[in-house]
Every structure is written in structure tokens, then in C-alpha cells.
Amino acid sequence: MALLPFRCCFHPGYDLRLGDHVFPSRKFVGIRDWLWSEGLLSEKNLIAAESARREDLLRVHSAGWVDGLLGGTLSPGQIARLEIPYSEAMAIGFALHAGGSIAAAEAALEDGAAFNIGGGFHHAFAGHGEGFCAVNDIAVAVRTMQGRGRIRNALVVDTDVHQGNGTAGIFASDESVFTLSIHQLNNYPYVKTPSDLDVEVGDGVGDEEYLELLGGALDTAGRRSRPELIAYVAGSDPYFDDQLGGLKLSVDGMFERDRMVASFARKLGAPVFVGLAGGYARKFADTVLLHGNTARALADATRASAL
């Protein structure tokens, strides 16, 4: 099988060392290994992620939150809101994920597409973290590209089963970044922060209805935004056997979801980078496969656009 036609970002520290937790952060190492074993990844298209600089984290997050996270001084209430145990490895890991998304955004602007084998932590707000998310790497990457003068306008397409409330809050009232979230209505977060476009999906929706809703949402986003960069938050938790989801997408439906978003980006002529977000399938191998298939779908769209 041919190598992925774009660069991928990864660091072993992406594993947040959460122990026995519903969020299997070891999945990031598993995805890297799967891509390598499938012949899709090698040293030729792999970028070693570096930790995001404090100044880049501060483009999005408050100094109090960044210093508390990295310095180990978060309050018990702040840690409880994260719903994951605090450790130095966890804090360093989130900085690495953010650095990977920055590198992926840069690579996408150079090559047209890129893939962070991690990231997508869309529940992190400017001044706090929640829902397993301590640093909003997607927002950090977008703000860093804007701050470096690489782009002016961006589009976030979020297909995680849970609404991207942190991303929506960070970019609220900011006309330079359009946020689209398609998610299960009756799921976390139970109080939603409005995105520019929210598509709320009913319980138990499967492939056909979901993909129709997604297609309409992408059409609307394409009319309402003029992105110079697209950030794709590709959670695998709409899958029918996900522990924290309530939708019914099949493996094929998930692949088609990813292909649609990637093809949409290519149609707009906008570079796209991917962050993986949630994924909690009852079988760990399913989570790895679904995220690996996101890379394959992006590759298919990238190659098709080059014909």
C-alpha cells in the first residue's frame, strides 16, 4: 500500500497515561503503529511533534490556566472538571498535542493536507478545561497560523459525536473563524455553546440520514465562509459501538463521512489538517481502525484532486 500523500504528526507523549479510563489515550500510539504496519506511514512522511510554546498557548488560553496546567497547580475543582487524573505526563502530553496541530496546520498550508495522529480536544475553553480536554489544540493551531500571518480566515468542521463547545466559545463573535459542529443532541455537553452552525442529530441516527445532514451542513458552511485553512475534528465516536455515543454509523459510514469532509476541502481549494478527538469503541481495535480510516479517506480525496 502506498504511503499517505501528506505528512503526519506524532509523539509518543501523546499517550496521556490515564490508566484505566474510558478515554483510551494509548490509542494514539496504536494508530501510529497501525498506519506504519499498513505501509501508510514511514520516516518519509512522519513529523516528530514538539511541545507548543507558551506564547502560542496564550494565543487562546489564559495565563492562569496555562500556568496552572503546566505548573501542576490546578485546583481540585479544576481537575474534577477535566474528568481525567492530573499528572505531569498528562500536562506535557496536551502541550505536545497542541504542538502537533500547529505543525500539521503548517504542513497543510505547504502541501494541501496534513494529519495529526492526536489532537482535536474541542471541549477546552480559554480559561478552563473539561470533558477530557485541557488544551484546545485546534484553536491554538488556527490562532498561531493567524498570528504568524499565514492565514486570515479559517473553518472548523467538527464531526465528533459531542458538540465542540470549547471551540465555539473561543471563536464566538469572531468573523475570521467559522465553526461547524454536527453532533448528537442528547449527549455531552448538555448545555451547548452555540457554534456558527450547529447540526443536532437525534439518537440512533445511522449512515444515510447522518450523511445527508452532513452534506447539507458542508454546503452551508461553504457558502458562509471563505476559509484559507480547514481544521477537521474527526472524532470516531459516532460509531455504532462507541461507549460514549448514541449514533449508529457503520465503519463504511464513518469512512464516507471522512471522505465527504476531505472532498469538500479539496473542492473549496482549502488546505485541511485533521485532529482526531474522541473515540471510545468497546473494542479498542475498532477505535484504531476508525481513526486510521480517516487518514485513508483524506488520502483518497487528496489523490483524487490531483488527477
Secondary structure, 3 states (H helix, E strand, C coil): CCCCCCEEEECHHHCCCCCCCCCCCCHHHHHHHHHHHCCCCCCCCEEECCCCCHHHHCCCCCHHHHHHHHHCCCCHHHHHHHCCCCCHHHHHHHHHHHHHHHHHHHHHHHHCEEEECCCCCCCCCCCCCECCECCCHHHHHHHHHHHCCCCCCEEEEECCCCCCHHHHHHCCCCCCEEEEEEEECCCCCCCCCCCCEEEEECCCCEHHHHHHHHHHHHHHHHHHCCCCCEEEECCCCCECCECCCCCEECHHHHHHHHHHHHHHHHHHCCCEEEECCCCCECCHHHHHHHHHHHHHHHHHHHHHHHC
